[in-house]
Amino acid sequence: MKTLLSFAASIILAFSMFSLPASAVVTFDDVPATHGFAFEIIYLHEQGIVSGYEDGTFRPNATVSRAQATVMIGRALELDGKQRKTPFKDVSAGHPASGYIDSAVKEGIAFGFPDNTFRPNGQLNRGQAAMFLDRAFDFPAAPPSGFLDMGPNTVSNEAVARLAHQGVAKGFPDNRFRPSSPVTRAQFAAFLARAIEPTFIEDKRELLAAANEILGALQEKNFVEVSKYVSSSKGLAFCPYSGGCLDGNGQTFSKSQVSAFMADQKEYLWGYEDGSGFPIELTPAAYYDEYLMDADYEEKERYGRTEQPMTREQIARRFPNAAVVEFYNPGTAQFEYMNWQNLNMVFEKNSEGEWILIAIVNNRWTI
């Protein structure tokens, strides 16, 4: 049976980012709180992405099949899992994973074999798992991983490099990744949890804390504090709409200009209204009121799944190596939640490996 655990105070504190009271934390009989991937497994279970077995176990050391991996990724990406016909002769419409397999193939996440099979029960190795996840989450280019057993002749080399660079995949103490070793359920859960919720990655937790501090400074109109996160060489770009940001619109302020943001009386062209195309010509203070902070945003304990994928895609096209923290206001029932807005903080690492704020991109529904 699943076990309800009351963790020690330190464990509760470490798990506090998930906003669960200790009495509500549910784990499996074979995944104690001391397990290296306990929080990742619990998180995915909480999200409905993984499940255990009827005997209350998770079987963390069991291997992962191609079908199981596809289902977990499909649930994480909220793909259509309705059972249906697939193009593979070994995956019938009645197969439990048929819907997710068909969706994953259409999304370019999973592929079959030349003999028109998918081999749903085939065992997935660590390299193949990295390739599945790399295609699912479209991570940006990365330098070589540095693992002793990875190189240009290894089919999963680039995928492993991208996942390792993002902190999603880790190797073993001997600096090897072991791409041909079977991936276990616990390992795959850890990779997937880190991919969809970066707070499982240490420096991404630090980044989220910094983003919350910046949000507080914005709410207080303390741009001197905001400027501390801005690079002297890159400055800070402001975009009222993500689409306009993609087109090269927006306004970039130097570090010193950011510091004096609210006192600046000059009118700037920030971009163009999405829809009408009217120019947005405002002072920084007016831009603050009408676009930058025109909604109530709250601090975040998790990154969470993006509420507006198109916004994230457009930001990634202009800033392909960036990490984005999205603050979202869902709007109101009065307008059927069509009056949503979001504020996206865009970060990159500088040459010293420190996160710097390079852009703040807003977006909202327009007609």
Secondary structure, DSSP 8 states (H G I E B T S, - for coil): --EE----HHHHHHHGGG---GGG-EE-TT--TTSTTHHHHHHHHHTTS----TTS---TTSB-BHHHHHHHHHHHTT--------S-TTS-TTSTTHHHHHHHHHTTS----TTS---TT-B-BHHHHHHHHHHHHT---------TT--TTSTTHHHHHHHHHHTS----TTS---TTSB-BHHHHHHHHHHHH-GGGSHHHHHHHHHHHHHHHHHHTT-HHHHHTTB-TTT-EEEESSHHHHHTT-SEEE-HHHHHTGGG----EEEEE-TTT--EEEE-HHHHIIIIITSS-----SS----S-HHHHHHHHHHSTT-EEEEEEE---GGGTTTT-EEEEEEEEE-TTS-EEEEEEEEEE---
